[in-house]
Amino acid sequence: MKNNTEIIRMQQMVAEFVTEREWNQFHTLKNLSMNIAVEAAELMEPFLWCSTETSGDLMKEKREEIEDEFADVLIGLLCFANAAKIDTFKAFERKLEKTKAKYPVDVVRGRSDKYTYYRELKKKDQR
């Protein structure tokens, strides 16, 4: 059996935080999903208008700020998982397996094309 105790512990910590503040009443799936999107946008904001090449430098300069925004996204995801009763590790594991099937290593190694590109290649090969 895989060990997902750290994820469970994080979900419990977030649940305790929310409960202590009586915020469960506001934690609808709609609100939480929107919160995740807002927090993800805040994570992207420091990188807006910088080049791909300088994004690593920006990470060095603003590490704590960026890590805080990353943590806000993670907290939002954990709150959503709690509200939706999602087994976080199981959902992650299942989706990773689906993604592996969409992007076979022998086909995609070193490429960034969307998976639909590979479906079209596969269709052509089958003709």
Secondary structure, DSSP 8 states (H G I E B T S, - for coil): ----HHHHHHHHHHHHHHHHTT-GGG--HHHHHHHHHHHHHHHHGGGTT--TTTHHHHHHHTHHHHHHHHHHHHHHHHHHHHHHT--HHHHHHHHHHHHHHHS-HHHHTT----HHHHHHHHHHHH-
